[in-house]
């Protein structure tokens, strides 16, 4: 239960249909990609929720037997800044286009039909990037005019190429006892493929409590 103790430093754990804590284990009965041993590309978690999970907390109990399964983190704000500098039109498209994300599970364990709509890049009132929300695995088909679909997908492809670039990532292997916290509104996470056992416990807290505690500490 150490993951819960670590999460309590940042805020209150948010319970979902996964429960308070979710165990990431490779299992023969796979319901989602996290329950496989496959590689997972950089993504923001659970964009089908409103609000989107804030501070993600992961705790390693068992590392992979083969020395693989390294974790990857990518700064979405940096990639958004690169896109703005190299292709301002693509950047503008992604700040204006609503994209829907879905998670539908009806398998005897869960019965959910979750849906939320976000822009891949969100700007605040000052025009600065305030959130990045990208996950091609949960993204639903675009609900736009046919003529607009191609430029939107082209813009998303350019953004993904920046997010998936090896130079954009830091990579490390979580060992038993290691924990990490990151802002799901900014940081994309991924993992490399592995074989054998690997056990990560995960939960998340909303950003409002975390930011409140940060302001109190600063004061």
Secondary structure, DSSP 8 states (H G I E B T S, - for coil): -HHHHHHHHH--B--BTTBSSEEEE--SS-SSGGGSSS-EEEE-S-TTSSS---EEEEEEEE--TTS---EEEEEHHHHHHHHHHH-HHHHHHHHH-EEEEEEEEESSS-EEEEEEEEESEEE-TTS-EEEE---TTTB----S-HHHHHHHHHHHHHHHHHHS-GGGEEEE---TT-EEEEETTTEEEEE----S--EEEEEEE-HHHHHHHHHHHH-
